[in-house]
Amino acid sequence: MRGGHIVFDNVVHLHNLRDDNVIEPEGRLAQNFFYKLVRSMGKEGDYREFAKEWSAEYVADRLFGGGSQIDFAMVQTVPMFDLYKDGLDAVERQYELVQAEPDRVVFCGGTDPVLRGLNTALHDIDHQIKNLGARSIKFYTAHTRGRSWRMDDRHVAYPMYERMLEHGVDLAQVHKGNPLGPESLQALQAHDVADAALDFPEMNFIIHHLGVPYEDETITIAARHPNIYLSMSTWINLIRVAPRLTAERIGKALAGVGADHLLWGTEAPLGPHPQDLLDWVWEFQMPDDLVEGYAYPRISDADRADIVGGNMLRLLKMTVEYAEDGRPSLVPAHD
C-alpha cells in the first residue's frame, strides 16, 4: 500500500529465457533485442543472469518481500510460439506464481488462434478460466512469416471474446507496439482494437506498452472508446534513465485518456526492482514546461492511486479484505 492506497501491478511474468527455449532464427533475434531492451532500463547483470528460467519463489519475493508496498499483481501468459518453444511465459509456469501467492496474484491466461488453431484456442480459454481461474486472457497478434491476425477479425478473434463472455470474463489484453523480434510492425499497431471495442461494448480491452512507437495513434484510439484502457508497461520503466521521454508519454496519455484509463505494470522480474519503479512513478511530477507548453495535466495523488491500483480493482470488479494479521486479499466487489 502506498499513501493509503492499494497497489496492483498490472503485469508480471515467469519468463523462460533459456537459450534452449529459443526458436531459431526468429527467436534468436527476439532474445538478443529483448536483452538490449532490459539493459536499457538499467537492469544489472550479464546475459547469464538474463537467459534463465525465473522461479515463482524469486518473483514473489521480488514483488512482495523486503517491505514492498505492492499489494497484488497479475501474472500474464505470453503465447509467442513462433519465437519461443513454450511461448516464453507458459500457462502452467505462470500459474505457479498464483499457487505461491494465491491471495495476492491474479492469473491472466493466453492463447493464439493462428499458431494453435481456433478450436484449440477456444479449448485453452475454457481450461484456463474453468480450471485455473483466469480473470483475463492475453493475446499477441503480431507474428512472423505472415501468421499475424487482427483483434477485429470476426472469424478468428470474435469467437474467443464470445467464449470468454460465456464464462463471465470480460477483460481482454493485447500486446501492441514494443516489437521484440522480426514480427510484423503493422500488426503491432492498435487500429484493430477499435472495431473490437465497438462490437463488444460489454468487454474491456487493455492495450499494453502504450503501443510504443505508435503511442499517438494508440492514445487517439483509446480516447474515443471508453472500454479501452492503456497499460504503461515496459516504457514506464525508463522513467529514471529517460525521464524527459517518459514524462512526455505520461503527459500524452493523461491528456488523451485520463488517469482513470491508465494502468501501471512493472514487467517484473526484468527491469529495475518493482519497489523502485513504484517509488519513481509515485514521486513523478509533470515538468512545468510540459504543462505550460503542451497543456499536459499535472498528476494528483488521486490520479496516482487510480493508475497504480484503483483501475485494476475496478476492471476486475474486486475489492480488498484484510485478515487479522493485516494481510490483504481480493474478494468480489458488491454493487
C-alpha positions in Angstrom: 0.0 0.0 0.0 1.3 3.4 -0.9 -0.1 6.6 0.6 -3.1 4.7 2.0 -3.9 3.3 -1.5 -3.8 -0.2 -2.9 -1.0 -1.0 -5.3 -1.8 -3.6 -8.0 0.9 -4.4 -10.6 -0.9 -5.0 -13.9 1.7 -7.3 -15.4 4.4 -9.7 -14.2 5.8 -12.8 -15.7 7.7 -16.0 -15.0 9.9 -15.9 -18.1 11.7 -18.9 -19.7 14.6 -17.1 -21.4 16.9 -20.1 -21.5 18.7 -20.5 -24.8 17.3 -23.9 -25.3 13.8 -22.4 -25.4 14.6 -20.1 -28.3 13.3 -20.9 -31.8 16.0 -20.2 -34.4 16.4 -17.9 -36.2 13.4 -15.6 -35.4 13.6 -16.3 -31.6 17.3 -15.5 -31.5 16.6 -12.0 -33.0 14.0 -11.5 -30.3 16.2 -12.8 -27.5 19.1 -10.5 -28.4 16.8 -7.5 -28.8 15.0 -8.3 -25.5 18.3 -8.4 -23.7 19.3 -5.0 -25.0 15.9 -3.6 -24.0 16.2 -4.9 -20.5 19.7 -3.4 -20.2 18.5 0.0 -21.4 16.1 0.1 -18.4 19.1 -0.1 -16.0 18.8 -3.7 -15.1 22.1 -5.0 -13.7 23.6 -8.4 -14.6 25.1 -10.0 -17.6 23.5 -12.2 -20.2 23.7 -15.3 -18.0 21.5 -13.5 -15.4 19.0 -12.8 -18.2 18.9 -16.1 -20.1 17.3 -18.3 -17.4 14.0 -19.6 -16.2 12.7 -17.5 -13.4 11.2 -19.2 -10.4 7.9 -18.4 -8.7 9.7 -18.0 -5.4 12.1 -15.4 -6.8 9.4 -13.4 -8.5 7.1 -13.5 -5.4 9.9 -12.3 -3.2 10.8 -9.5 -5.6 7.2 -8.4 -5.7 6.1 -8.7 -2.1 9.2 -9.2 0.0 11.6 -6.9 1.8 9.0 -4.3 2.9 7.5 -3.9 -0.6 4.4 -1.7 -0.9 3.0 -3.8 -3.8 -0.2 -5.5 -2.6 -1.3 -7.5 -5.6 -0.1 -8.5 -9.1 -1.5 -10.1 -12.3 0.8 -12.8 -13.8 0.3 -12.9 -17.5 0.8 -15.7 -20.0 2.8 -14.9 -23.2 1.8 -17.1 -26.2 4.7 -16.2 -28.6 5.0 -19.7 -30.0 6.8 -18.5 -33.2 9.7 -17.2 -31.1 9.9 -19.5 -28.0 9.1 -23.2 -27.8 6.8 -22.7 -24.8 5.6 -19.3 -25.9 8.1 -17.6 -23.4 5.6 -17.5 -20.5 3.8 -20.8 -20.5 0.3 -21.1 -18.8 1.4 -23.7 -16.3 4.5 -21.8 -15.3 2.6 -18.6 -14.7 0.1 -20.4 -12.6 2.9 -21.4 -10.3 3.0 -17.8 -9.1 -0.7 -18.0 -8.3 -0.1 -21.2 -6.3 2.8 -19.5 -4.4 0.7 -16.4 -3.6 -3.0 -17.3 -4.0 -4.3 -14.3 -2.1 -2.2 -11.8 -3.9 -1.7 -12.9 -7.5 -4.4 -13.0 -10.2 -4.0 -15.2 -13.2 -4.2 -14.0 -16.8 -4.3 -16.7 -19.4 -3.3 -16.6 -23.0 -3.6 -18.3 -26.3 -3.3 -17.8 -30.1 -5.9 -18.7 -32.7 -3.5 -18.9 -35.6 -0.4 -20.6 -34.1 -2.5 -23.0 -32.1 -5.7 -23.0 -34.2 -9.1 -21.6 -33.3 -10.5 -24.8 -31.8 -7.5 -25.3 -29.6 -7.6 -21.6 -28.6 -11.2 -21.9 -27.5 -10.3 -25.1 -25.5 -7.5 -23.1 -23.9 -9.9 -20.4 -22.9 -12.3 -23.0 -21.4 -9.5 -24.7 -19.4 -7.8 -21.5 -18.2 -10.9 -19.9 -16.9 -12.7 -23.0 -15.5 -9.7 -24.8 -14.1 -7.1 -22.1 -13.4 -9.4 -19.2 -12.5 -8.2 -16.9 -15.3 -9.7 -13.4 -14.9 -8.4 -12.2 -18.3 -6.9 -13.5 -21.5 -3.8 -12.1 -23.2 -3.3 -12.0 -26.9 -0.3 -11.4 -29.2 -1.5 -10.6 -32.8 1.9 -9.9 -34.4 3.8 -12.8 -35.7 6.5 -13.8 -38.2 6.1 -15.2 -41.7 2.6 -14.0 -42.4 1.0 -15.5 -39.4 -0.3 -12.3 -37.8 -4.0 -11.8 -37.1 -6.3 -9.0 -36.1 -8.3 -8.2 -32.9 -11.3 -7.3 -35.1 -11.3 -10.5 -37.2 -14.9 -11.7 -36.9 -13.9 -15.3 -37.7 -10.7 -15.6 -35.7 -10.9 -13.2 -32.8 -14.6 -12.7 -32.1 -15.3 -16.4 -31.2 -12.7 -16.1 -28.4 -14.4 -13.0 -26.9 -17.7 -14.7 -27.1 -16.3 -17.7 -25.3 -14.7 -15.5 -22.6 -18.1 -13.8 -22.0 -19.8 -17.1 -21.7 -17.6 -17.8 -18.8 -18.2 -14.3 -17.3 -14.7 -13.0 -18.2 -14.9 -9.6 -19.8 -11.2 -8.4 -19.8 -9.1 -9.0 -22.9 -5.5 -7.8 -23.1 -3.3 -7.4 -26.2 0.4 -6.7 -26.8 0.8 -3.7 -29.1 4.0 -1.9 -30.1 7.2 -2.9 -28.2 8.5 -5.2 -31.0 10.9 -7.9 -29.8 11.7 -9.9 -32.9 11.1 -9.8 -36.7 7.3 -9.8 -36.3 5.0 -7.6 -38.4 5.2 -4.0 -37.3 1.9 -3.3 -39.0 0.3 -5.9 -36.8 1.7 -4.2 -33.7 -0.4 -1.1 -34.4 -3.6 -0.8 -32.3 -6.1 0.0 -35.1 -7.7 -3.4 -34.9 -8.7 -2.9 -31.3 -11.1 -0.1 -32.2 -13.8 -2.1 -34.0 -13.4 -5.0 -31.5 -14.2 -2.5 -28.7 -17.1 -1.1 -30.7 -18.6 -4.6 -31.5 -18.1 -5.8 -27.9 -19.1 -2.9 -25.6 -19.5 -5.4 -22.7 -15.8 -6.3 -23.0 -12.9 -4.2 -21.7 -9.7 -4.2 -23.6 -6.2 -3.3 -22.3 -3.6 -2.3 -24.8 -0.1 -2.9 -23.5 3.0 -0.8 -23.8 1.0 2.3 -25.0 1.6 0.8 -28.4 5.1 2.5 -28.5 6.3 3.5 -31.0 2.8 4.1 -32.2 1.7 5.9 -29.0 -0.1 8.8 -30.6 -2.3 6.5 -32.7 -3.0 4.3 -29.7 -3.9 7.1 -27.4 -6.2 8.6 -30.1 -8.0 5.2 -30.4 -8.4 4.7 -26.7 -9.6 8.3 -26.2 -12.7 7.5 -28.3 -13.6 4.1 -26.7 -14.5 4.1 -23.0 -13.8 0.3 -22.9 -10.2 0.6 -24.0 -7.5 1.0 -21.3 -3.8 1.6 -21.7 -1.1 -0.3 -19.7 2.0 1.7 -19.1 4.1 -1.4 -19.1 7.8 -1.6 -20.2 8.3 2.1 -21.3 7.4 3.4 -17.9 10.5 1.6 -16.6 12.6 4.2 -18.4 11.4 6.9 -16.0 14.9 7.3 -14.5 17.1 6.7 -17.5 15.0 8.6 -19.9 12.9 11.0 -17.7 12.0 13.5 -20.4 10.8 11.0 -22.9 8.8 9.2 -20.2 7.3 12.4 -19.0 6.1 13.3 -22.5 4.5 9.9 -22.9 2.8 10.1 -19.5 1.6 13.6 -20.4 0.1 12.5 -23.7 -1.7 9.6 -22.0 -3.1 11.7 -19.2 -4.3 14.3 -21.6 -5.7 11.8 -24.0 -7.5 9.2 -21.9 -7.2 10.4 -18.3 -5.8 8.7 -15.2 -8.9 6.5 -14.9 -7.9 4.6 -18.0 -4.2 4.0 -17.3 -2.6 1.0 -15.6 0.8 0.6 -14.0 2.8 -2.6 -14.6 6.4 -3.4 -13.8 7.0 -6.4 -16.1 8.8 -7.9 -13.1 11.2 -9.6 -12.7 13.0 -7.9 -15.6 14.0 -4.3 -15.3 14.7 -2.4 -12.0 13.3 -3.6 -8.7 9.4 -3.3 -8.6 9.5 -1.2 -5.4 12.0 1.3 -7.0 9.6 1.5 -10.0 6.7 2.2 -7.7 8.7 4.9 -5.9 9.7 6.6 -9.1 6.1 6.6 -10.5 4.6 7.8 -7.3 7.1 10.6 -6.9 6.7 11.7 -10.6 5.7 15.3 -11.2 4.8 16.7 -14.7 7.6 19.2 -15.7 6.3 22.8 -15.7 7.3 23.4 -19.3 5.2 20.4 -20.5 2.2 21.7 -18.5 2.6 25.3 -19.9 3.8 24.4 -23.4 1.7 21.3 -24.2 -1.3 21.6 -21.8 -0.4 18.3 -20.2 -2.2 17.9 -16.8 -0.4 17.8 -13.5 -0.8 14.5 -11.8 -2.5 14.3 -8.4 -2.4 11.7 -5.6 -5.9 10.6 -6.7 -4.5 10.1 -10.2 -1.6 8.1 -8.9 -4.0 5.9 -6.8 -6.1 5.1 -9.8 -3.1 4.3 -12.0 -1.1 2.1 -9.6 -4.1 0.1 -8.4 -7.6 1.5 -8.3 -8.3 1.0 -12.0 -7.2 -2.7 -11.9 -9.5 -3.3 -9.0 -12.4 -1.8 -10.8 -11.7 -3.7 -14.0 -11.6 -6.9 -12.1 -14.7 -5.9 -10.0 -12.7 -6.7 -6.9 -12.2 -5.1 -3.5 -9.8 -5.8 -0.7 -10.3 -7.5 2.7 -7.8 -7.8 5.5 -7.0 -10.7 7.7 -6.4 -10.3 11.4 -2.7 -10.1 10.7 -3.2 -7.3 8.2 -2.6 -9.4 5.2 -4.7 -8.3 2.2 -6.8 -10.5 -0.1 -9.0 -9.9 -3.1 -12.8 -10.5 -2.9 -15.6 -9.7 -5.3 -16.9 -6.2 -5.1 -20.7 -5.8 -4.4 -22.7 -3.3 -6.4 
